[in-house]
Amino acid sequence: MKRYFNLFDLSQKVDYKNEVLSGLTVALALVPEAVAFALIAGLSPLTGLYAAFMMGLVTSILGGRPGMISGATGAVAVVIAALAHSHGVEYVLATVVLAGIIQVAAGLLRLGKLMRLVPHPVIFGFVNGLAIIIFMSQLDQFKDETGAWLTGTPLYILLGLVIFTMFIIWGLPKISKAIPASLVAILVVFGVVIFFDIDTKTVGDIASIQGGFPPFHLPSIPLTWDTLVLIFPYAIVVAGVGLIESLLTLNIIDEITETRGHGNKEAVAQGTANILSGVFSGMGGCAMIGQSLINISSGARARLSGIVAAVMLLVFIMFGAGLIEKLPMAALTGLMIMVSIGTFEWASLKTFNKMPRSDIFVMVLVTLVTAVLHNLALAVVIGVIIAALVFAWDNAKRIRARKYIDDNGIKHYEIYGPLFFGSVTVFNSKFDVLDDPEEVIIDFAESRVVDMSAIEALNKITERYQKVGKKIHLKHLSQDCKGLLKNAEEIIDVNILEDPTYKLAVDDI
């Protein structure tokens, strides 16, 4: 139990001042984000704020990555928007609860290890695409209520305050790191706007954040099969998007902090948070890379910062709405632009002449899909599929056969490279059945029989030699390959030659 409820990470030295100040900074940045994502989903602002509170609190306590921030996210908002518009908030809350159950099951089944299948170019593309999304989303602040671009004095004021915020965040750490630069920038710009009575867009211009404690509310929906059929597809997508984004964010924070998080533990925490979010009137969510980077760059490394962020967000909702609604959006815009700059993996641009072209293609494709479609899960899935196909294609061309005839007139084929569905055609082309001597040995010491296509290829090649009355031996098959051959007996017709055990001539020399 200690592993799950070590709230303040007492096993390591914690800078409580940094944790508290970082948490406060994150809480301020969470407000407009949560409101914006709720509006994207067609829900009330409080639905997003309640989700940010519940997601942030639960994952900070139970999660597998101290310092990582969770809340309402755009990825989830996009998925549930159609359901919200067609069936209303009650069905959204039920979907979030079901998605949470699926995520908990994924964590308990230890499916977090599937993130090992995500190659580095996909992670690069994901991060770069996310940085572009964060930056592009801030451009909306330079538009008026009608959607037209600001001009004249309002534009110059907003642009000046944004640049001033970015300058503080960039320059203050060069002087002192005693207080998080992001928090200082927000407070300074807030003070300047209030002192000089500058007319500029504020948080209150987006929506009111005044509310109470998240109300406990079981989704009011009919408990029927039709309801499950309706919400289950949405729940699967929400669960998948949430886990992909959360586990990728975890990996990124791992690299920055040079520590190791726990993916399966995070999956259980994300699921638990979504379940509680759904029954406490929240829209659900997942890890937020932007806010996580704000937290980490401010010096936070423990769970306390996330707890402070969630609690302070609730304090803002219940007691400080009037003050928080006066925060200038310019300060938060400048902060998020700096986050986008810090998020972009600039080192990836230096790899264009060093990485294989296939890796560059995957990285650029994932970046474009992420940035254009705003569908993070789809971008990652596409990237993984293409990377896997490229890997299969490359390995399909690597199978080779060294041929020689020994003193006894037996021809040897020494196979190099994996034998699988992609390399079967090349494998078959290596043999000269008609002109080979009466006895042939195929040596798999440097190869592996991987799948059923490979088994079928072995079946076909032995059948070809059998038809012309020649004897064939398979040599140095590994134990798992032999097991695969035996398992294949009920599925394909493995040729019977000499060996009654595997129904194939197998010499384990």
C-alpha positions in Angstrom: 0.0 0.0 0.0 2.9 2.3 0.7 3.8 2.2 -3.0 0.4 3.6 -3.9 -0.2 6.1 -1.2 3.2 7.7 -0.8 1.7 11.2 -1.4 4.8 13.3 -1.0 7.5 10.8 -2.2 9.3 10.7 1.2 11.9 8.4 -0.3 13.4 11.3 -2.1 14.2 14.9 -1.2 11.3 17.1 -2.0 11.5 20.9 -2.4 8.1 21.8 -0.9 8.4 25.4 -2.0 8.8 24.5 -5.6 6.1 21.9 -5.4 3.5 24.4 -4.0 4.5 27.2 -6.4 4.6 24.9 -9.4 1.1 23.5 -8.4 -0.2 27.1 -8.2 1.2 27.9 -11.6 -0.4 24.8 -13.1 -3.8 25.6 -11.5 -3.8 29.0 -13.1 -3.0 27.5 -16.5 -5.6 24.8 -16.1 -8.5 27.2 -15.8 -8.8 28.4 -19.5 -7.7 25.0 -20.8 -10.5 23.2 -19.0 -13.1 25.7 -19.9 -12.0 25.7 -23.6 -12.1 21.9 -23.8 -15.6 21.7 -22.2 -16.9 24.2 -24.7 -15.3 22.2 -27.6 -17.3 19.1 -26.3 -20.5 21.2 -26.1 -20.6 21.0 -22.3 -20.8 23.6 -19.6 -17.4 25.1 -18.4 -17.9 23.6 -14.9 -17.9 20.1 -16.4 -14.4 20.7 -17.7 -13.2 22.3 -14.4 -14.7 19.5 -12.3 -12.9 17.0 -14.6 -9.6 18.8 -14.2 -9.9 18.8 -10.4 -10.9 15.1 -10.1 -8.4 13.9 -12.8 -5.6 15.9 -11.4 -6.2 14.9 -7.7 -6.7 11.2 -8.3 -3.8 10.7 -10.7 -1.4 12.8 -8.5 -2.2 10.5 -5.6 -2.4 7.1 -7.3 -0.5 7.6 -10.6 2.7 6.0 -11.8 4.5 9.3 -12.7 5.0 11.9 -9.9 5.0 15.4 -11.4 2.7 14.5 -14.3 -0.5 16.5 -14.5 -3.9 15.2 -15.7 -7.1 17.0 -16.5 -9.8 17.6 -19.1 -8.1 17.4 -22.6 -8.9 18.3 -26.2 -8.3 14.7 -27.3 -11.2 13.4 -25.1 -13.3 16.5 -25.9 -13.2 15.8 -29.6 -14.3 12.2 -29.1 -17.3 12.9 -26.9 -18.5 16.1 -28.7 -20.7 14.1 -31.1 -22.3 12.1 -28.2 -22.8 15.3 -26.2 -24.6 17.0 -29.1 -26.8 14.1 -29.9 -27.7 12.6 -26.5 -26.6 15.1 -23.9 -24.4 15.3 -20.8 -25.8 12.2 -19.0 -24.6 9.9 -21.7 -21.2 11.6 -21.7 -20.8 11.0 -18.0 -21.8 7.3 -18.4 -19.3 7.0 -21.3 -16.5 8.5 -19.1 -17.3 6.0 -16.3 -17.2 3.0 -18.7 -14.0 4.3 -20.3 -12.5 4.4 -16.8 -13.5 0.8 -16.2 -11.8 -0.2 -19.4 -8.6 1.7 -18.4 -8.5 0.1 -15.0 -8.8 -3.3 -16.7 -6.0 -2.4 -19.1 -3.7 -1.5 -16.2 -4.6 -4.7 -14.2 -3.9 -6.7 -17.3 -0.5 -5.0 -17.6 -1.2 -3.7 -21.1 1.0 -0.6 -20.4 4.0 -2.5 -21.6 2.5 -2.2 -25.1 4.0 1.2 -25.2 7.3 -0.5 -25.9 6.0 -1.0 -29.4 5.9 2.7 -30.0 9.2 3.6 -31.9 11.1 6.7 -31.2 10.2 8.5 -34.5 6.5 8.1 -33.6 7.2 9.7 -30.2 9.2 12.5 -31.9 6.3 13.1 -34.3 3.7 13.0 -31.5 5.6 15.5 -29.5 6.2 17.9 -32.4 2.6 17.6 -33.5 1.4 18.4 -30.0 3.6 21.4 -29.8 2.1 22.7 -33.0 -1.4 22.1 -31.7 -0.6 24.0 -28.5 0.8 26.9 -30.5 -2.1 27.0 -33.0 -4.7 26.9 -30.2 -3.3 30.1 -28.8 -4.0 32.0 -32.0 -7.7 32.0 -31.1 -6.8 34.6 -28.5 -5.9 37.0 -31.3 -9.5 36.9 -32.6 -12.5 38.8 -31.5 -16.0 37.4 -30.6 -16.9 37.2 -34.3 -13.8 35.2 -35.2 -12.1 38.1 -37.0 -8.5 38.8 -36.3 -7.8 41.7 -33.9 -6.4 44.9 -35.4 -5.1 48.2 -34.1 -4.7 48.9 -30.4 -6.3 45.7 -29.1 -3.9 43.6 -31.1 -0.9 45.7 -30.1 -1.8 45.5 -26.4 -2.4 41.7 -26.5 0.8 41.1 -28.5 2.8 43.3 -26.2 1.6 41.5 -23.1 2.2 38.1 -24.7 5.8 39.0 -25.6 6.3 40.5 -22.1 5.1 37.3 -20.6 7.4 35.2 -22.8 10.4 37.4 -22.0 9.9 37.0 -18.3 9.6 33.2 -18.6 12.7 33.1 -20.8 14.8 35.6 -18.9 14.0 35.1 -15.2 15.7 31.7 -14.8 18.9 33.2 -16.0 18.8 35.5 -13.0 17.1 33.3 -10.3 15.2 30.1 -10.1 13.9 30.7 -6.6 10.3 31.1 -7.9 8.9 29.5 -11.0 9.3 31.9 -13.9 5.8 31.0 -15.2 4.1 32.0 -12.0 6.1 35.3 -11.8 5.2 36.1 -15.4 1.4 35.6 -14.8 1.5 37.6 -11.6 3.5 40.5 -13.1 1.4 40.8 -16.2 -1.7 40.6 -14.0 -0.4 43.4 -11.9 0.5 45.5 -14.9 -3.0 45.1 -16.4 -4.7 46.0 -13.1 -2.4 48.9 -12.2 -2.6 50.6 -15.6 -6.3 49.5 -16.1 -5.5 48.0 -19.5 -8.4 46.9 -21.5 -7.6 43.4 -22.7 -9.3 39.9 -22.9 -9.5 38.1 -19.5 -10.5 34.6 -18.4 -14.0 35.9 -17.5 -14.5 36.9 -21.1 -14.5 33.2 -22.0 -16.9 31.9 -19.4 -17.7 32.2 -15.7 -15.9 29.6 -13.5 -18.0 30.2 -10.4 -19.2 26.9 -8.8 -19.3 24.7 -5.8 -17.8 21.3 -4.9 -18.3 18.8 -7.7 -21.7 17.3 -7.1 -22.0 13.5 -6.8 -24.3 12.4 -9.6 -24.9 9.0 -11.0 -25.5 9.3 -14.8 -29.3 9.3 -15.4 -29.6 6.9 -18.3 -31.6 3.8 -19.0 -29.6 0.7 -18.1 -30.4 -1.2 -21.2 -28.5 -3.1 -23.9 -29.2 -0.4 -26.4 -27.6 2.2 -24.1 -24.4 0.0 -23.8 -24.3 -0.4 -27.6 -24.5 3.3 -28.0 -21.8 4.4 -25.5 -19.4 1.5 -25.7 -17.7 2.6 -29.0 -17.2 6.1 -27.5 -15.9 4.6 -24.3 -13.4 2.4 -26.1 -12.0 5.4 -28.1 -11.9 7.6 -25.0 -10.1 4.9 -23.0 -7.6 4.3 -25.9 -6.9 8.0 -26.5 -6.5 8.6 -22.8 -4.1 5.8 -22.3 -2.0 6.5 -25.4 -1.7 10.2 -24.5 -1.0 9.5 -20.8 1.6 6.8 -21.4 3.4 8.8 -24.1 3.4 11.8 -21.7 4.8 9.6 -19.0 7.6 8.5 -21.3 8.4 12.1 -22.2 8.6 13.1 -18.5 10.7 10.0 -17.8 13.2 11.2 -20.4 13.3 14.8 -19.1 13.7 13.8 -15.4 15.8 10.7 -16.2 13.6 8.6 -13.9 11.2 5.8 -14.6 7.5 5.9 -14.2 5.1 2.9 -14.0 2.8 2.6 -17.0 0.4 0.0 -15.7 0.0 1.9 -12.4 -0.7 5.1 -14.4 -3.4 3.2 -16.4 -5.2 2.1 -13.2 -5.0 5.7 -11.9 -6.3 7.2 -15.1 -9.2 4.7 -15.1 -10.0 5.4 -11.4 -9.9 9.1 -12.1 -12.3 8.9 -15.0 -14.7 6.7 -13.0 -14.8 9.3 -10.2 -14.9 12.2 -12.8 -18.0 10.7 -14.4 -19.9 10.3 -11.1 -18.8 13.8 -9.9 -20.1 15.6 -13.0 -16.8 15.8 -14.9 -16.2 15.2 -18.6 -13.2 13.0 -18.0 -9.7 13.4 -19.4 -6.1 12.1 -19.4 -2.6 13.4 -18.9 -1.8 16.9 -20.2 1.6 17.3 -21.7 1.5 21.1 -21.7 0.7 21.4 -18.0 3.0 18.5 -17.2 5.9 20.4 -18.8 4.9 23.6 -17.0 5.1 21.6 -13.8 8.4 19.9 -14.5 10.1 23.0 -15.9 9.0 24.8 -12.7 11.1 22.3 -10.7 8.3 20.0 -9.5 9.3 16.3 -9.2 6.9 14.8 -6.6 3.2 14.2 -6.2 2.6 17.2 -4.0 2.6 19.6 -7.0 -0.3 17.8 -8.7 -2.3 17.7 -5.5 -1.7 21.4 -4.9 -2.8 22.2 -8.5 -6.0 20.2 -8.2 -6.9 21.7 -4.7 -6.1 25.2 -5.8 -8.3 24.8 -8.9 -11.1 23.8 -6.7 -10.4 26.8 -4.4 -10.6 29.0 -7.5 -14.0 27.5 -8.5 -15.5 27.8 -5.1 -14.0 31.0 -3.6 -11.7 32.8 -6.1 -13.7 32.9 -9.3 -14.1 36.7 -9.2 -10.3 37.2 -9.0 -9.3 34.4 -11.4 -11.8 35.7 -14.1 -9.8 39.0 -14.1 -6.6 37.2 -15.2 -5.5 38.5 -18.6 -5.5 35.8 -21.3 -2.3 37.4 -22.7 -0.3 36.0 -19.7 -1.7 32.5 -20.1 -1.3 32.7 -23.9 2.4 33.7 -23.5 2.9 30.8 -21.1 1.4 28.3 -23.4 3.4 29.5 -26.4 6.6 29.1 -24.3 5.3 25.6 -23.5 4.9 24.8 -27.2 8.4 26.0 -27.9 9.7 23.8 -25.1 7.6 20.9 -26.1 8.9 20.8 -29.7 11.7 18.3 -30.1 14.1 20.6 -31.9 16.8 17.9 -31.8 14.7 15.9 -34.2 15.4 18.4 -37.0 19.1 17.6 -36.8 18.4 13.9 -37.5 17.1 14.4 -41.0 20.4 13.6 -42.6 21.3 10.9 -40.1 18.1 8.8 -39.6 16.8 6.3 -42.1 14.4 7.8 -44.6 11.6 5.5 -43.3 12.0 6.9 -39.8 12.0 10.5 -41.1 8.8 9.7 -43.0 7.1 8.2 -40.0 8.1 11.1 -37.8 6.8 13.7 -40.3 3.6 11.8 -41.0 2.8 11.5 -37.3 3.5 15.2 -36.8 1.2 16.1 -39.7 -1.6 13.8 -38.6 -1.4 15.1 -35.0 -1.3 18.7 -36.0 -3.9 18.6 -38.8 -6.5 16.1 -37.5 -5.9 16.9 -33.8 -6.3 13.1 -33.3 -3.4 12.0 -31.1 -4.4 8.4 -30.8 -4.9 8.0 -34.6 -1.6 9.6 -35.3 0.3 7.2 -33.0 -1.6 4.1 -34.3 -0.8 5.1 -37.9 2.8 5.7 -37.0 3.2 2.4 -35.3 1.5 0.5 -38.2 3.8 2.2 -40.8 6.9 1.6 -38.7 5.9 -2.0 -38.3 5.4 -2.5 -42.0 8.7 -0.8 -42.8 10.4 -3.1 -40.3 8.8 -6.1 -41.8 9.7 -5.0 -45.3 13.4 -4.5 -44.3 13.6 -7.9 -42.6 11.9 -9.6 -45.5 14.8 -8.6 -47.7 17.4 -9.8 -45.2 16.9 -13.5 -45.4 19.8 -15.2 -47.1 21.0 -18.7 -47.7 24.6 -19.9 -47.7 24.9 -23.0 -50.0 27.5 -25.8 -50.2 27.8 -29.5 -50.8 29.8 -31.5 -48.2 32.1 -34.5 -48.8 29.2 -36.9 -48.6 27.3 -35.2 -51.4 24.7 -33.6 -49.1 23.7 -30.1 -50.0 23.5 -27.6 -47.1 21.3 -24.5 -47.0 22.4 -22.3 -44.1 19.6 -19.8 -43.6 20.2 -16.3 -42.2 17.5 -14.0 -41.1 13.9 -14.5 -39.8 11.5 -16.6 -41.7 8.0 -15.0 -41.5 5.2 -13.9 -43.8 7.2 -11.1 -45.4 10.3 -13.2 -46.2 8.6 -16.4 -47.4 8.8 -15.5 -51.1 12.5 -14.8 -51.0 13.0 -18.0 -48.9 11.3 -20.1 -51.5 13.5 -18.7 -54.3 16.7 -19.9 -52.6 16.1 -23.6 -53.4 17.0 -25.5 -56.6 14.8 -28.6 -56.0 15.3 -30.3 -59.3 19.1 -29.9 -59.5 19.8 -30.5 -55.8 21.4 -33.9 -54.7 19.3 -36.7 -53.2 19.8 -35.4 -49.6 19.4 -31.8 -48.4 19.9 -30.1 -45.0 18.3 -26.8 -44.2 20.2 -25.3 -41.2 18.2 -22.7 -39.1 21.1 -22.0 -36.6 21.1 -18.4 -37.7 17.4 -18.1 -38.4 14.0 -18.4 -36.7 10.7 -19.8 -37.8 8.3 -17.0 -36.7 4.7 -17.5 -37.8 2.2 -19.7 -39.6 3.3 -18.4 -43.0 6.8 -19.7 -42.3 5.4 -23.1 -41.2 3.4 -23.3 -44.5 6.6 -22.3 -46.4 8.4 -25.2 -44.7 5.5 -27.5 -45.6 5.6 -26.5 -49.2 9.4 -26.8 -49.6 9.4 -30.3 -48.0 6.5 -31.3 -50.3 8.5 -30.1 -53.4 11.5 -32.3 -52.4 9.2 -35.2 -51.5 7.6 -35.2 -54.9 11.0 -35.6 -56.6 12.0 -38.4 -54.2 14.6 -36.5 -52.3 15.2 -36.5 -48.5 15.3 -33.2 -46.5 16.3 -32.4 -42.9 15.6 -29.4 -40.9 18.5 -28.7 -38.6 19.0 -26.5 -35.5 15.4 -25.5 -35.0 14.9 -23.9 -31.6 12.5 -25.4 -29.1 9.8 -22.7 -29.7 10.1 -23.3 -33.5 9.5 -27.1 -32.9 6.6 -26.2 -30.7 5.2 -24.0 -33.4 5.5 -26.9 -35.9 3.7 -29.3 -33.6 1.0 -26.7 -32.9 0.5 -26.3 -36.7 -0.4 -29.9 -37.2 -4.1 -29.2 -36.5 -4.2 -26.1 -38.8 -2.1 -27.0 -41.8 -0.9 -30.2 -43.3 2.7 -30.5 -42.1 4.5 -33.0 -44.4 5.3 -36.4 -42.8 8.9 -37.5 -43.6 11.0 -39.3 -41.0 10.3 -37.8 -37.6 7.1 -39.1 -35.9 7.2 -36.4 -33.3 7.0 -33.3 -35.5 6.0 -35.1 -38.7 9.0 -33.4 -40.2 12.6 -34.5 -40.5 14.2 -32.5 -37.6 17.8 -32.9 -36.5 18.7 -31.0 -33.3 22.5 -31.2 -33.6 
